[in-house]
Each structure stands twice: as structure tokens, then as C-alpha cells.
Amino acid sequence: MENGTIDYFMSPSSPWTYLGSKLFTKLAGENKRLVNVYPVNFGKIFPISGGLPLPKRAPQRQAYRLLELHRWKSRRKSTMKVEPNNFPSTAALPSQAIIAARELGHDALKFSNSILAALWEEDLNIDDPDIIGLLCERSNLNQQAILEYAYSNEAEEKYESYTNFAIKKGVFGAPSYIVDGELFWGQDRLDFVSEKLK
């Protein structure tokens, strides 16, 4: 981690990542911190960290998750769709498109937020390359360059290495933030992140 940066481990398919994305971006900006955006594969992280993918969780946990999403939607004054038709995202494409933006020198945090909003506000299929192309256009990014990189072996390798880096850092859920060496898991910990930044 570079001095003064925040390592941000996220999943474009995570409602919790979405719910924290705007406030986190605001906090990083206010505190003049650069953000290293790491989209990672939680399908690989869960089995080694005691987590379960949503369909395998007990019914009462699934029910409580929905209750909490509605609570946090209200708390964040969000327009999110709590149960979008295009959830879950199952392809690596949205993650690797964020990696492409980062590696090609663009604002990966801003682009990641647009992908999150596409799923959780507009219920768009972020696994569809045409949708990623549309989001590139909206973000004034070259969609051909982003998609070519996103489908490259290099993007795949970066995705794998980011996932391994997350495991090494003790990350087990999305979103996670590492501020000055300290790990914070969950958008509901952004108050603690704010305190740490100050």
C-alpha cells in the first residue's frame, strides 16, 4: 500500500458494496486519500474464510439479509432495488472491466460506482458486454479499449492476484477497506473508517 492510500476490496455484485460506495467515495475525497480499487473473487474467498454464498445460507439468514437491506436503503436514502432481476452477477467481466479502467489510467473508483449503480439502481445486466460498453460511454471511457483489456489474459491474472492479495490481507467479505494498515469490513463500518481517516 502506498502512503496515504486506501485499499478497497469490492464486488460489483454486492449490495453492501453498493450501499457504501457513495459515502466511501465522499470520505476518501474529503480526506484527500487515493483509493486502490481491488475487485476480488469472493467465490474463492468464502470457502477458505467460513463464508457461504447467498443460496447456501440458512433461510433465516437470507430473510434477515433482506430486512437489513431495507433498513440500510432507508438509512442511506438510497434508490436501490433490493431484489434486482439481474442479481447475482456471475461473470468476471464487470470486475475485470474495473481492473481495465484502473490499469489504463482512469478513475476506477468512479467507474466501479457506475457499475454498482447500473445493477442496484437500474437493474441492468452488468455481465453483458453491451451494458459495460454503455457504462463506458457514460463515463467517457473508450469502450473498445476497456473491453479488450477486460477480456485479456492480463486482466484475468490481475483479478486472480487481487484475490490472492485480499486473502493475504485477511479480507473475507465485501466491501472491505484497509486504512493505514487497519481492516474494516462492511459499509456499516464507515463511521469507524471516517474516524480512522481523521
C-alpha positions in Angstrom: 0.0 0.0 0.0 1.3 3.4 -0.9 1.4 6.1 1.8 -1.9 7.7 2.3 -3.9 5.4 0.1 -6.9 3.2 1.0 -7.1 -0.4 -0.2 -10.7 -1.0 -1.2 -11.8 -4.6 -1.8 -15.1 -4.9 -3.5 -17.6 -6.9 -5.6 -19.8 -5.3 -8.3 -22.4 -7.9 -7.3 -22.5 -6.9 -3.6 -25.5 -4.8 -2.4 -23.4 -3.8 0.6 -20.6 -2.6 -1.6 -23.2 -0.5 -3.5 -24.8 0.9 -0.3 -21.4 2.1 1.0 -20.0 3.3 -2.4 -21.2 6.9 -2.4 -20.3 7.6 1.3 -16.9 5.9 0.9 -16.1 7.9 -2.2 -17.1 11.1 -0.3 -15.0 10.2 2.7 -11.9 9.4 0.6 -12.3 12.7 -1.3 -12.8 14.8 1.8 -9.7 13.3 3.4 -7.7 13.6 0.2 -6.9 9.9 0.1 -6.2 8.0 -3.1 -8.1 4.7 -3.4 -6.7 1.4 -4.7 -9.7 -0.4 -6.1 -9.4 -4.2 -5.9 -12.4 -6.1 -7.4 -11.9 -9.6 -6.0 -13.5 -13.1 -6.4 -15.4 -13.8 -3.2 -16.4 -17.1 -4.7 -12.8 -18.1 -4.0 -12.5 -16.3 -0.7 -15.7 -17.6 1.0 -14.7 -21.3 1.1 -11.4 -20.5 2.9 -12.8 -17.9 5.3 -16.0 -19.6 6.6 -18.4 -17.6 4.4 -21.3 -19.1 2.4 -22.7 -17.9 -1.0 -26.2 -16.5 -0.5 -28.2 -19.5 -1.9 -26.4 -21.8 0.6 -27.2 -19.7 3.7 -30.0 -20.7 6.1 -33.4 -19.3 5.4 -33.5 -17.1 8.5 -30.2 -15.6 7.5 -31.5 -14.9 4.0 -34.7 -13.3 5.4 -32.7 -11.1 7.8 -30.4 -10.0 5.0 -33.4 -8.6 3.1 -34.6 -6.9 6.3 -31.2 -5.2 6.8 -31.0 -4.2 3.1 -34.3 -2.3 3.5 -33.1 -0.7 6.7 -29.9 0.4 5.1 -31.6 1.6 2.0 -33.6 3.9 4.2 -30.7 5.0 6.2 -28.6 5.8 3.2 -31.6 7.4 1.5 -30.9 5.1 -1.5 -33.0 4.4 -4.5 -31.6 0.8 -4.8 -33.7 -2.1 -5.9 -33.3 -4.5 -3.1 -34.0 -7.6 -5.2 -33.0 -6.8 -8.8 -33.7 -9.3 -11.5 -30.1 -9.3 -12.7 -28.6 -10.3 -9.3 -26.4 -12.1 -8.9 -23.7 -11.1 -11.4 -21.9 -14.4 -12.1 -19.3 -13.3 -14.7 -15.8 -11.9 -14.2 -16.5 -9.2 -16.8 -17.6 -6.3 -14.5 -14.7 -6.9 -12.1 -12.2 -7.1 -15.0 -13.7 -4.0 -16.6 -13.0 -2.1 -13.4 -9.4 -3.6 -13.4 -9.2 -2.4 -17.0 -10.1 1.2 -16.1 -7.5 1.1 -13.3 -4.7 -0.3 -15.4 -5.5 2.1 -18.3 -5.1 5.1 -16.0 -8.8 6.0 -15.5 -10.7 6.7 -12.3 -11.5 3.1 -11.3 -13.4 4.1 -8.2 -15.8 6.3 -10.2 -16.3 3.6 -12.9 -16.9 0.9 -10.2 -19.6 3.1 -8.7 -21.3 3.4 -12.1 -21.3 -0.4 -12.5 -22.7 -0.8 -9.0 -25.4 1.7 -9.7 -26.2 0.0 -13.0 -27.1 -3.2 -11.2 -28.6 -1.9 -8.0 -30.4 1.2 -9.2 -31.2 0.4 -12.9 -31.3 -3.4 -12.7 -29.1 -3.7 -15.8 -27.2 -6.9 -16.6 -23.6 -6.0 -15.8 -22.5 -9.4 -17.1 -23.4 -8.2 -20.6 -20.6 -6.6 -22.6 -23.1 -4.3 -24.3 -24.0 -2.9 -20.9 -20.4 -2.5 -19.9 -19.9 -0.6 -23.2 -22.8 1.7 -22.4 -21.3 2.4 -18.9 -18.0 3.2 -20.6 -19.8 5.7 -22.9 -21.5 7.3 -19.9 -18.1 7.6 -18.1 -16.4 8.9 -21.2 -14.2 5.8 -21.4 -13.1 4.1 -24.6 -15.4 1.0 -24.5 -13.3 -0.9 -27.1 -10.1 -0.4 -25.0 -11.8 -1.3 -21.7 -13.5 -4.4 -23.1 -10.4 -5.6 -24.9 -8.4 -5.3 -21.7 -11.2 -6.8 -19.6 -11.2 -9.9 -21.8 -7.4 -10.2 -21.8 -5.2 -12.8 -20.0 -3.6 -9.9 -18.2 -7.0 -8.8 -16.7 -7.6 -12.4 -15.6 -4.2 -12.6 -14.0 -4.8 -9.3 -12.2 -8.2 -10.5 -10.9 -6.5 -13.6 -9.5 -3.6 -11.7 -8.0 -6.0 -9.1 -6.4 -8.0 -12.0 -4.9 -4.8 -13.6 -3.5 -3.8 -10.2 -2.1 -7.2 -9.9 -0.4 -6.7 -13.3 1.2 -3.2 -12.4 2.3 -4.6 -9.2 3.9 -7.3 -11.1 5.8 -10.2 -9.9 3.7 -13.3 -12.2 3.9 -16.3 -10.0 2.8 -17.3 -7.1 0.7 -16.8 -4.3 1.0 -13.6 -4.2 3.0 -11.4 -1.1 3.5 -7.8 -1.1 4.7 -6.8 2.3 6.1 -3.2 2.8 7.3 -2.9 -1.0 7.8 -6.2 -1.5 9.7 -9.0 -3.6 8.2 -12.7 -2.6 8.3 -15.3 -4.9 6.9 -18.7 -3.7 5.8 -20.3 -0.5 4.7 -21.8 -0.3 8.2 -18.3 0.3 9.5 -17.8 3.6 7.5 -18.2 5.6 10.7 -15.1 3.8 12.0 -13.4 4.4 8.6 -14.2 8.1 8.9 -12.7 8.3 12.4 -9.6 6.5 11.3 -9.1 8.9 8.3 -9.3 11.9 10.6 
